[in-house]
């Protein structure tokens, strides 16, 4: 074709000439040969770059996965160099065209890792080029294909889903954000950490939207789900229970917080550490509300299930004794430390060379002597102190 005749060709024919270039170097040389070719390129720059980029890295569409993988890796390397070698700034519109060039070959492979990584990079290019509508279309279509795939979501699928959530939030698409977070979390079981993470993200979305009722509903439903699947004393279950208590308190619903706290505590083994921890917190909550008699009843209940080998045995003895004294029951306060003193010295009698029991016996003896002294049982206090010195 004579160069002098190019100006007579229709734009559509010039477009066809350019899109049949085998690579980007040939395209560049071609568009510099005549102003009409440059004009045709400028008019359809994105589409022409897309098609020529595909020609360069795939030729005819690869028939084997191995061919496509090698083509994609080569294309990724080219794009990376294109981004980093332009000191005057990256032309993200051209990057978009390059990414779109191979996408028709990669999209059918979703949710394969290769396709997901390409989709994530293409989304980044859209966002850098501020092509928000294109970014949303990519996210919606890709997420739809990912979620149609049965089974567990891969790490790459979860990463793209998180990117999609950020895209929806940026576009202020609340319902789409909630629907995606709900759909993703349903793909996991309560014993998987991802279920907790996506549940918390969903709750945060509702909270940011001001839907406090839905926040509490989700927290309660998660607690019930985890309680059934993992047991009431599982750490993850108890974490949800704590979140519910805090939510009630944040709303100023102290009675509801207390009622729920009691409910959780009633499901726990009274001898196990979780029950003791929940009891301690319940006591503090009751004391803040000046419900000292109820707080005392909880402490008494905990004390009944403890023995000298229990963690915090002396601390609980001291707390119960102090509560009795505050309630005007000095004899009961003394009785608690007398019982602890007898139980601990009995352990020391069985293990006379055990330094840890000597330490506990000296501590219990000192506490008993002090409560005797406060209540004017001076002879008894002196006797205990004398016995204590022998340990």
Secondary structure by P-SEA (a helix, b strand, c coil): ccccccccccaaaaaaaaaacccaaaaaaaaaccaaaaaaaaacaaaaaaaaaaaaccccccccaaaaaaaaaaaaaaaaaaacccccccaaaaaaaaaaccccccccccccaaaaaaaaaaaaaaaaacaaaaaaaaaaaaaaaaaaccccccaaaaaaaaaaaaaaaaacaaaaaaaaaaaaaaacccccaaaaaaaaaaaaaaaaacaaaaaaaaaaaaaaaaaaacccccaaaaaaaaaaaaaaaaacaaaaaaaaaaaaaaacccccaaaaaaaaaaaaaaaaacaaaaaaaaaaaaaaaccccccaaaaaaaaaaaaaaaaccaaaaaaaaaaaaaaaaaaaaaccccaaaaaaaaaaaaaaaaaaaaacaaaaaaaaaaaaaac
